[in-house]
Amino acid sequence: MVNWPGIIKHSDDAELIFVSDQTEWDNDTDIHHFEYDESDYLIDSSGNIYILTKRSNKHVKPEASGDSMSLNDILGLVKAHAAQKNACCVAKLYAPTIRDAFRIIESLNET
C-alpha cells in the first residue's frame, strides 16, 4: 500500500511529478493511464519504490518493488528537479523527512 504523498520519477527526465494522495492518483487520468517505461517508478513518503508497469482495467497499479530510497537519495532527485525549474540555491535544499522533501516538489510545481 502506497504511503502518500508520492512522486513519480521518469527514467529520462529530472522533472518529478508530485501525487498528493490516492484520490488524486485515482482521479487524474494523466497519471494512472500513462504508458510508463520499465525504468519509471513511484516513490512514496516512506521511501518505498513502486513499479508502474502493472495494469488492471487500463489503470496503472503501483506494485511494490521491495526496494527503497534513502532521504539523501531522494534529496538528490529533488535538487535535480529544482535545478531544472531554475530554483534558487539548489545546493542548499534540505528536508528533515521524505514527506518534507516531497512538499518542496509540490511547491516548485505550483510556481
Secondary structure as the mmCIF struct_conf table of DSSP 4:
data_model
#
loop_
_struct_conf.conf_type_id
_struct_conf.id
_struct_conf.beg_label_comp_id
_struct_conf.beg_label_asym_id
_struct_conf.beg_label_seq_id
_struct_conf.end_label_comp_id
_struct_conf.end_label_asym_id
_struct_conf.end_label_seq_id
BEND BEND1 TRP A 4 PRO A 5
STRN STRN1 GLY A 6 LYS A 9
TURN_TY1_P TURN_TY1_P1 SER A 11 ASP A 12
BEND BEND2 ALA A 14 ALA A 14
STRN STRN2 LEU A 16 VAL A 19
BEND BEND3 ASP A 21 ASP A 21
HELX_RH_AL_P HELX_RH_AL_P1 GLN A 22 ASN A 27
HELX_RH_AL_P HELX_RH_AL_P2 THR A 29 HIS A 32
BEND BEND4 HIS A 33 PHE A 34
TURN_TY1_P TURN_TY1_P2 GLU A 38 SER A 39
STRN STRN3 TYR A 41 ASP A 44
TURN_TY1_P TURN_TY1_P3 SER A 45 SER A 46
STRN STRN4 ASN A 48 ILE A 51
STRN STRN5 ARG A 55 SER A 56
TURN_TY1_P TURN_TY1_P4 ASN A 57 LYS A 58
STRN STRN6 HIS A 59 VAL A 60
STRN STRN7 GLU A 63 SER A 68
HELX_RH_AL_P HELX_RH_AL_P3 LEU A 71 GLN A 84
TURN_TY1_P TURN_TY1_P5 LYS A 85 ASN A 86
TURN_TY1_P TURN_TY1_P6 CYS A 88 CYS A 89
HELX_RH_3T_P HELX_RH_3T_P1 VAL A 90 LYS A 92
BEND BEND5 PRO A 96 THR A 97
HELX_RH_AL_P HELX_RH_AL_P4 ILE A 98 GLU A 110
#
